Amino acid sequence: MSGVFGADQLPVEARAALGLQLRSAGVRDVSVMRAIERVPRELFAPHRFRDLSNRNISLPIDCGQTLPAAAGLGRWLEALAAGPGHRVLEVGSGSGYSAAVLAQLAREVVSIERYEALAIEARERLAALSVDNARVLFGDGLAPDRSLGLFDRIVLYMAFDEPPAAALELLAAGGAIVYGRFLPAQAGRRRRARVMRLERGANGALLAPKDCGECREGAAISGKALAL
C-alpha cells in the first residue's frame, strides 16, 4: 500500500465533498473511503477534463472507455471487501485509477487491460506515483493465464450472463469475485444488470451470489486490442 500521494493533498473542502459523495452513494466502509481520498483522481483524467475530475461523474478516456466516478467505484470496492492480506485480480484497468485505489487496500493488485494503449498509460501513471504493489498487464482478462496464480479477490468491471469460467478458476478458497450480471431481458427495454458478489467456500464450492446493487457497466468484450 504505497505511493507518494495522500489525502492531505486535497483541500479540506474537497475532501469533505468527496466524503459526502461517497456516503450519498451508500458507501460506508471507512477503509474504502480513505483509499479513494488518498488517490488524486485528476492525475488519471485526460488533461481536457481535469477541471471536472473532482466531480462525481464518470469521464471519457481513450479507446471508448471511462474513468469511473469515485462514488461508483466505491460501491464496487465496498462489495469486493479487499483487505491488507489479499491478492487482487482486476479486469478492466482503464486509466489505472481503480488499480491505484485498490493498491491502498490490498497486498498485491494485478490488473489486466485489453487495450494496449491504455495498459501502457496506466502502467506509467502507477509508476509515476510510486505505486509498487500494483501492476498492469496487457491481455484478455476474460481468459487470464493460469500462471498468474490464485487470487483472494477478483473484480470484473463489466456485465455477463454468468462470470467467465477462466476467471473463476483463479479464485482461491475463501475468496470472492465481484462482477456485473445481466437480468433477464425484457421486450422493448434496455437490458439491466446488477453488481454481484460470489464467494468460494473454504471447501472450494461456490456459494449463492449476493446482489450488491445496480450495475451501470457495459457488456464484457473478450480479446485484446492495440487501440480502438
Order of alpha helices (4+ residues) and beta strands (2+ residues): alpha-alpha-beta-beta-alpha-beta-alpha-beta-alpha-beta-beta-alpha-beta-beta-beta
